[in-house]
Amino acid sequence: MGMELDDLVLAPYTTVMKRIMAQTYLGGIVCSAITEEASQPAQDQITEILRRNHKLKDATDTTE
């Protein structure tokens, strides 16, 4: 029993989010580190990327 390709729809996530779900924001993300020891550095890197992308100055700046 294979998957029926006639019943398959592929669409970019942001297109579905905006046009079908009527959402303009991402509700959350899920991440995992390769090892437990890599968890904190990964969290720090993710935080840094999100702060830079949202133009946040420091840990106390929560405005966009």
N, C-alpha and C positions, 0 to 999 in steps of 0.2 A: 504494500500500500504506500504509494508515493503521494506527495503533495500535489494537488490540482493547481497548476500554474495559472489557469483561467480565473481562479478565485483569489489571486494575489495582487495586492496593491502596494506599491512602494512610493513613498512621498517624503520629501525633506521634512524633518521634524518641525522646523520653524514655520513652514507653510501650513502644516496641519494645525499647529498651535494657533496661528493667527486667523486662518480662513475657516477652519472647521470648529475649533474649540473657542474661538473669539477671545483668546488670551494674548496679551502683549508682554507678558513677563514669564520668567521661568520660576516655577514654584519651589524648586529645590534641586539639588544634585546629590549623587551618591558616589563616593570615591573609596578606593581601598589601596593600601600600600602593599608592596611585595612582601615585606616582613614586618614584624611588630616593631623592630628597631627603626624601621624607616617611616613609621607612622607620624612621629612628631615633625621630622623634616618635611614630609609630604604635606602635612597640615600647614606648616609655616609657608611653604611655597604656594599652596593654593590660596591662602589668606593674602599673600603678597600680590598674586596675580589679580584676585578679585578687587583688592584695594586700588591697584593701578588702573584696572579697567573701569572702575566706577569713580575714579578720581578722588578717592578718600585720602586725606592727609595723614592721619594717624589713627591709633586704636580708638580714640574718643570721638572721632569725626564720623558720624553715621548719616550725614546728609549726602544727597546725590548731586 
